[in-house]
Amino acid sequence: MPERAARVEIIGLRLPEVRRGADLAALVLRAAARQRETLRNGDIVVLAQKIVSKAEGREVRLTSVRPSALARTWARRIRRDPRYIELILREASRVLRMSDRALVVETRHGFICANAGVDHSNVARSDRVTLLPDDPDASARRFAAAIRKRTGARVAAIVSDTWGRPWREGQVNVAIGAAGLRVLADWRGRRDTFGRLLSATVLAVADELAAAAGLAMGKVDQVPVVIIRGFRFRRGRDSARKLLRPAQHDLFR
């Protein structure tokens, strides 16, 4: 009989609204139980950045923000709330580009993204925004450790966010935090199906997993957690920052 191709399952979990201080591991385990799922060794749990930020208190009321003169000036240029611009500037280590829609910045984490990840979407109150987690890798590690403590299951965890990409239209989910897996698969030095030596192939495994999870998450479906099951990955202690391209190799900086 021919060998069966690998089968990968993508299982979305619905969660209630996440509040500051929420125990994400407990919420995920309850959601899985409601859907008659049990976390298993080798599962990968992808958490939407928004619920991680909410649980960690990374939600800000705009009424509490006093914009600087620079924020007010730039807000007039791109017709945005100056308090929102002020938060972007606080989260950024430097501003790379400004358009009529967004500021492209480098965050304190080293991420290159629009508006430093400061976001209005999927926030219950219109006067609030969320910021990226202070340390998304640490968030992923804490979650994976809590799952193992409560269930014995050794899972990998990814914190994902939706980003645009150079060269391509549309947005996809990418990994901004990771725990328990190698985020890159380096195929350089190996041979392809026809025996040709690979010299440039490095696969962004964690980003591919985050993007796959995004298919189940949607943007308005209240599915902020996805279990990926059946994908064979290499365990490791990589940071998601390994996915960041060094500035000297980045054509867009």
N, C-alpha and C positions, 0 to 999 in steps of 0.2 A: 504494500500500500504506500502511496506517496505521503511524505511527511506533511502534516498540517501546518499551514502558516500560523504565525502568532495571532492570538485574538486579544484585543485590548478592550476593556469595558470603561465607559465614562458614565459615572453615576452622580447626578446632581442631587444636592440636599437642600431642602427649603428650611430656612431659619426664621424665627421671629425677629423683630427689630432689635438690634444689638445696642446695648447701653454701655456707658462708661463703667469699667470695672467688671464687665461680663467675663465669665469663665468660658472661653471659646471651646476648650476641649469638652466640657460638660454639655454645652449646647450642641456640638457636632455629634456626640455620642447619643444624645436624646433624639436628634433629628434622624440619625441612622436607624435607631431602634424603631421609630415610627414608620420608617419605610422598610422595615424588616431586613436591614443590612447590619453586618458586623464588620468592624475594621479587622483586617488580617495582616499578617506579616507580608511585607513587600508591597502593600498599598502605598500610593502616593496621594496625599491630601493637599489639594490646591485651595487656598483661602484668598478670597478677594481682599485686596488692600483696604477697601472701605470698612469692612467689619473689624479688621485688625486695628485700624486707626480709631474707630469708635470705642472699641473695648479698652484701648490704651489711653483714652482721653485726648486724642489728637483732633479734637473738634473745637472750633473757635467761633464765638459770637462776633459778628462784624461790628456790633455796637460797642465792643470793648477795644476796638482797634483805632488808634490815632494815626492817621496817615502823615507821612513826612512831606516836605515840599516837593521832593523828587517824585514821590508816588502820585501826588496831585497833578504834577506836570505831565507825567506819562499817562495817567488815567484820562486826562483831557485829550491826549493825542490818539488813544485807541478806544475812547468812549467806554471806559469801564469804571466800576466803583473804585475810588482811590483807596479804600480800606482793603479791598481785594488785592490791589496792586502792592500795597504795603506788605501784606502777608507773603506775597511772592518774593519780594525783595528780601525779606527776613529769612526765607527758606533757601535763598540762592547764595552760592559763593561767588557767582559772576553771571552777568547777562550776556548772552552770545548774539541774540537777534531779537528784533522787535518788529512785529507786523501789525496790521489792523485787527488781527484776531487774537494774538497771543504773544507772550514773551517766551522765547526759548532760552532756557537758563541751564547752568550746571548747578545742581543742588549740593547741599553740604555732604550728601552721601557719595557724590561723584556722578550721579545720573544726569544725562542730558535729556531734557523733556520740556514739554510745554507747561508754562505757568507753575513750575516747581512742584507739580502734583497737587496744588491747591484746587479744590473741586467743590462745586455746588451740588452735583448730581447725587441722587439717592441719599439725601440728608432730609430728615423729617421737617425741619424748620427752615424757612426761606432766609432767615437772617444768620444762618450758620454755614460754615464750610469745613471740610476736613483737610488735614495735612497728612503727608506721608508719615509712616511710623518712624520714630527716631532711629531704630536699628532693625530693619526688616529681617535680617538674618537671625538676630536674637529672638525675634518674635516667632520665627519658624522653629527654632530650636526649642523654645519653651513649649510650644504646642506639641511637637513630636514627643518631648519628654513626658508631658502630662498624659498623652494617650498611652504611652508605654507603661507608665506608673499605674494607670487605672485598668488597663486591659491586658497588658503583657505583649501587645502587638507592636512590632518594630516597624513603624511607618516612616516614610520620608515626607517632608512638608515643603510647600512652595507658597510664598506670598506673591500674588500676581497683581498687576495693574495694566490698564489699557493705554497703550501708547501709539502714536503715529510713527512712521518709519521713513527715512530717506529713500528715495527712488520709487516708493510705492504709495498708492492711494489707499485710504482706509486705515483702520486701526486694528491692532491685535493685542491680545493679552501677552505680557512678558513677565519673566520672573524678576522680582526686585528683592526677594529674600528666599533663602533655601536652607534646608537642613537634611542631612542623611543621604545625600547623593552627589555624584560627580555631575556638575552642571554642564560640562563640555565633554564631548567624545572626540578624541584626537585620532583620526584615521591616517595621518601622515605616516608614510613608511610602510603601510599595508598595501595589498594589491586588490584591485577590483575583480569583478566576475571574470574578466577576460585576461587577468594577469598583469594589467598595467599598474605601475607603481603610483600611488596617490601621494601628491606633494603639497596639497593646499586644503584638504578637506578636514575641517574641524566643525562638528555638529553642535549647535546650541541646544542640547537636550532639554534643559530646564525651560527654555523659552518655548520649545515645541510642545512640551507638556502643558505649560500655561496656556498656550494658544488652543490646544485641544480642549482643555477645561472650559475655555471661554465659549465654546460652542454650546455647552450645556448651561452656562451661567446666564447668557443673554445680558441685557442691560436693565430690564424692567420686570424680570421674572421672579425676583426674590429667591434666587438660587445662588448664594454667595460662596458655597462650598461644593467642591467636586472631588469624588474619589476616583482615581485612575487605577484600574486593576488589570494585571496581566502583562504590564510593560516590564521587560527585563532591563534593569538599570544597574549601574555600578554604584555601590555604596561608597560614601566618602564624606568628608567634612568641608566641602567646598563652600565658599561664600558666593552669593549671587554676583558679587562685584567682579568675579573672574570673567563675567560676560561683558564687562565694559571694555570697549576698545581704547587702548592708550592714545593719548592726544596726538603723539607723533605719527600715528598710523590712521588718524581720523581725517578724512578729506573734507569734513564739514565744520571743522574748528580752525 
